[in-house]
Amino acid sequence: MFEFIFSAANVPFGVALAIVFFIALLEGVGALFGAGLSQFVDSMLPEMDFDLDIAGPEIESPGIFVQFLSWLRFGQVPFIILLIVILTLFGLTGFALQTFMAETLGAPLPAWIAAPLAGVASLPLIRGCAGLLNRIMPRDETDAISRTELVGHHGVITLGRAEKGSPAQARIKDALGNSHYVMVEPYEGEHALEQGDQITLLRQDETRFVAMKNQTEN
């Protein structure tokens, strides 16, 4: 059993679960001093620059990566929690895959084949688990008001570059000061909304919002 767990074919999955254990250890030690790791990381994230502009050939759909992160519930649960979910489900899925292959074929797959397969297979599980946590976790940032009531409120582009047909993620403050993460596109006539731009929501179009950049005084 231990020979299988620590075999070279299972290194990526063992490392993933080991990182989860290390994060939990740091979180526990930090809690003893009144500041957990998750609180520290979440306090740092708003100041981080997620530069998604990629030098090289022009990309037809620059919003695909942003939409993928949004699909994974990025920004809807604390970053450390999402990281733990990703690593845990990747590791468990990998071990389950390798166990199945070992029982079926007599040997596990090479790590360089098993890791991508486990990564893809774990994506729906990650999304589902993050969505469940988003519903049950107590938090300061809530969706207590209807999304339609966010129209007219101000916010900032937090992830990506918003163009027509290619939305980016924005953080919007409601009247109570709570934060909501939504996908936005620029208003007709505006070329793009860049990360860090201050915006106002003008209307809701199905699952996304239309926004305009706030005018700032020079």
C-alpha positions as CSV (number, residue, x, y, z in Angstrom):
1,M,0.0,0.0,0.0
2,F,2.7,2.5,1.0
3,E,4.8,1.4,-1.9
4,F,1.9,2.3,-4.2
5,I,1.3,5.7,-2.5
6,F,4.9,6.8,-2.6
7,S,5.6,5.4,-6.1
8,A,7.0,7.7,-8.8
9,A,3.7,7.5,-10.7
10,N,1.9,9.1,-7.8
11,V,4.3,11.9,-7.0
12,P,2.1,14.8,-8.3
13,F,-0.8,13.6,-6.2
14,G,1.2,13.0,-3.1
15,V,2.8,16.4,-3.4
16,A,-0.6,18.1,-3.8
17,L,-1.9,16.5,-0.6
18,A,1.3,17.3,1.2
19,I,0.8,20.9,0.3
20,V,-2.7,20.8,1.7
21,F,-1.3,19.4,5.0
22,F,1.3,22.1,5.1
23,I,-1.3,24.8,4.5
24,A,-3.5,23.4,7.3
25,L,-0.5,23.3,9.6
26,L,0.3,27.0,8.9
27,E,-3.3,27.9,9.3
28,G,-3.4,26.2,12.7
29,V,-0.2,27.8,13.9
30,G,-1.3,31.2,12.6
31,A,-4.6,30.8,14.4
32,L,-2.8,30.4,17.7
33,F,-1.4,33.9,17.2
34,G,-4.7,35.4,16.2
35,A,-4.1,35.6,12.4
36,G,-4.6,32.6,10.1
37,L,-2.9,32.2,6.8
38,S,-6.2,32.6,4.9
39,Q,-6.8,36.0,6.4
40,F,-3.2,37.1,5.6
41,V,-3.5,35.9,1.9
42,D,-7.0,37.4,1.4
43,S,-5.8,40.7,2.8
44,M,-2.9,40.7,0.3
45,L,-4.8,39.6,-2.8
46,P,-6.6,42.9,-3.6
47,E,-3.2,44.6,-3.9
48,M,-1.9,42.0,-6.3
49,D,-1.7,42.8,-10.0
50,F,-3.2,40.0,-12.0
51,D,-1.7,41.0,-15.4
52,L,-3.3,38.8,-18.0
53,D,-1.9,40.6,-21.0
54,I,0.3,38.1,-22.9
55,A,3.0,39.3,-25.2
56,G,3.0,37.5,-28.5
57,P,0.5,36.7,-31.2
58,E,-2.9,38.4,-30.8
59,I,-5.4,36.3,-28.9
60,E,-8.9,36.1,-30.4
61,S,-10.7,35.7,-27.1
62,P,-8.7,37.2,-24.2
63,G,-11.7,36.7,-21.9
64,I,-11.6,32.9,-22.0
65,F,-9.1,32.6,-19.2
66,V,-11.1,35.0,-17.1
67,Q,-14.3,33.2,-17.7
68,F,-12.6,29.9,-16.8
69,L,-11.5,31.4,-13.4
70,S,-15.0,32.6,-12.9
71,W,-16.4,29.2,-13.7
72,L,-14.1,27.8,-11.0
73,R,-15.6,30.2,-8.5
74,F,-12.5,32.3,-8.3
75,G,-13.3,35.3,-6.1
76,Q,-16.4,33.7,-4.7
77,V,-14.6,31.8,-1.9
78,P,-11.4,32.7,0.0
79,F,-8.4,32.0,-2.1
80,I,-6.8,29.7,0.4
81,I,-10.0,27.6,0.6
82,L,-10.2,27.4,-3.2
83,L,-6.5,26.4,-3.3
84,I,-7.1,23.6,-0.8
85,V,-10.1,22.4,-2.7
86,I,-8.1,22.3,-6.0
87,L,-5.2,20.5,-4.5
88,T,-7.3,18.0,-2.4
89,L,-9.6,17.0,-5.3
90,F,-6.7,16.8,-7.7
91,G,-4.7,14.5,-5.3
92,L,-7.7,12.3,-4.5
93,T,-8.8,12.1,-8.1
94,G,-5.2,11.1,-9.1
95,F,-5.0,8.4,-6.6
96,A,-8.4,7.0,-7.6
97,L,-7.3,7.1,-11.2
98,Q,-4.0,5.3,-10.5
99,T,-5.7,2.7,-8.3
100,F,-8.2,2.0,-11.1
101,M,-5.5,1.7,-13.7
102,A,-3.3,-0.5,-11.5
103,E,-6.2,-2.9,-10.9
104,T,-7.3,-2.9,-14.5
105,L,-4.0,-2.8,-16.4
106,G,-1.7,-4.2,-13.7
107,A,0.3,-1.0,-13.3
108,P,-0.5,2.8,-12.8
109,L,0.0,5.3,-15.6
110,P,3.2,7.3,-15.8
111,A,2.9,10.5,-13.8
112,W,3.1,12.8,-16.9
113,I,0.0,11.1,-18.3
114,A,-2.0,10.7,-15.1
115,A,-1.5,14.2,-13.8
116,P,-3.3,16.0,-16.8
117,L,-6.0,13.4,-16.8
118,A,-6.6,13.8,-13.1
119,G,-6.5,17.6,-13.5
120,V,-9.2,17.6,-16.2
121,A,-11.4,15.1,-14.3
122,S,-11.2,17.0,-11.1
123,L,-12.4,20.4,-12.6
124,P,-16.2,19.7,-12.3
125,L,-15.6,18.4,-8.8
126,I,-13.7,21.6,-7.9
127,R,-16.5,23.8,-9.3
128,G,-19.2,21.9,-7.5
129,C,-17.3,21.8,-4.1
130,A,-16.5,25.5,-4.4
131,G,-20.1,26.3,-5.2
132,L,-21.3,24.4,-2.2
133,L,-18.8,26.2,0.1
134,N,-19.9,29.5,-1.4
135,R,-23.4,28.8,-0.2
136,I,-22.7,27.5,3.3
137,M,-19.6,29.5,4.4
138,P,-20.2,32.5,6.7
139,R,-18.7,35.6,5.2
140,D,-18.7,39.3,5.3
141,E,-19.2,39.6,1.5
142,T,-22.7,38.4,0.7
143,D,-25.3,38.4,-2.0
144,A,-28.1,39.4,0.4
145,I,-29.6,41.8,-2.2
146,S,-30.8,40.9,-5.7
147,R,-28.2,41.1,-8.4
148,T,-30.6,43.4,-10.3
149,E,-30.3,45.9,-7.5
150,L,-26.6,46.3,-8.2
151,V,-27.3,48.4,-11.3
152,G,-26.1,51.9,-10.6
153,H,-23.5,50.9,-8.0
154,H,-19.8,51.5,-8.4
155,G,-17.0,49.0,-8.5
156,V,-13.6,48.1,-10.0
157,I,-12.3,45.7,-12.6
158,T,-10.5,43.0,-10.6
159,L,-9.5,40.4,-13.2
160,G,-9.0,40.6,-16.9
161,R,-9.8,43.1,-19.7
162,A,-13.4,43.7,-20.6
163,E,-14.3,44.1,-24.2
164,K,-17.6,43.6,-26.1
165,G,-18.3,39.9,-26.1
166,S,-15.4,39.2,-23.7
167,P,-16.4,40.1,-20.1
168,A,-14.0,40.6,-17.2
169,Q,-14.6,40.2,-13.5
170,A,-15.5,43.2,-11.4
171,R,-16.0,43.7,-7.6
172,I,-19.1,45.9,-6.9
173,K,-20.0,47.4,-3.6
174,D,-23.7,47.5,-2.6
175,A,-25.4,50.1,-0.4
176,L,-24.5,48.1,2.7
177,G,-20.8,48.0,1.7
178,N,-20.9,44.3,0.8
179,S,-18.9,43.1,-2.2
180,H,-20.3,41.2,-5.1
181,Y,-18.3,39.7,-8.0
182,V,-19.9,40.0,-11.4
183,M,-18.9,39.7,-15.0
184,V,-19.1,43.0,-17.0
185,E,-18.8,44.3,-20.5
186,P,-18.1,47.9,-21.6
187,Y,-20.9,50.2,-22.6
188,E,-21.6,50.8,-26.3
189,G,-19.0,53.2,-27.5
190,E,-16.3,52.3,-25.0
191,H,-13.4,50.3,-26.4
192,A,-12.4,48.4,-23.3
193,L,-12.3,48.4,-19.5
194,E,-8.9,47.7,-18.1
195,Q,-8.0,46.0,-14.8
196,G,-8.1,48.6,-12.0
197,D,-10.7,50.8,-13.8
198,Q,-13.4,52.3,-11.6
199,I,-16.8,51.5,-13.2
200,T,-20.6,52.0,-12.8
201,L,-23.1,49.3,-13.7
202,L,-25.6,50.5,-16.2
203,R,-27.8,47.5,-16.8
204,Q,-27.9,43.7,-16.5
205,D,-27.9,41.5,-19.7
206,E,-28.7,38.0,-18.6
207,T,-25.8,36.7,-16.6
208,R,-23.5,39.7,-17.1
209,F,-23.6,43.5,-16.6
210,V,-22.9,46.4,-18.9
211,A,-20.7,49.1,-17.3
212,M,-19.1,52.4,-18.1
213,K,-15.8,53.7,-16.8
214,N,-16.1,56.5,-14.2
215,Q,-14.8,59.8,-15.3
216,T,-12.0,61.0,-13.0
217,E,-10.9,64.6,-12.4
218,N,-7.4,65.5,-13.5
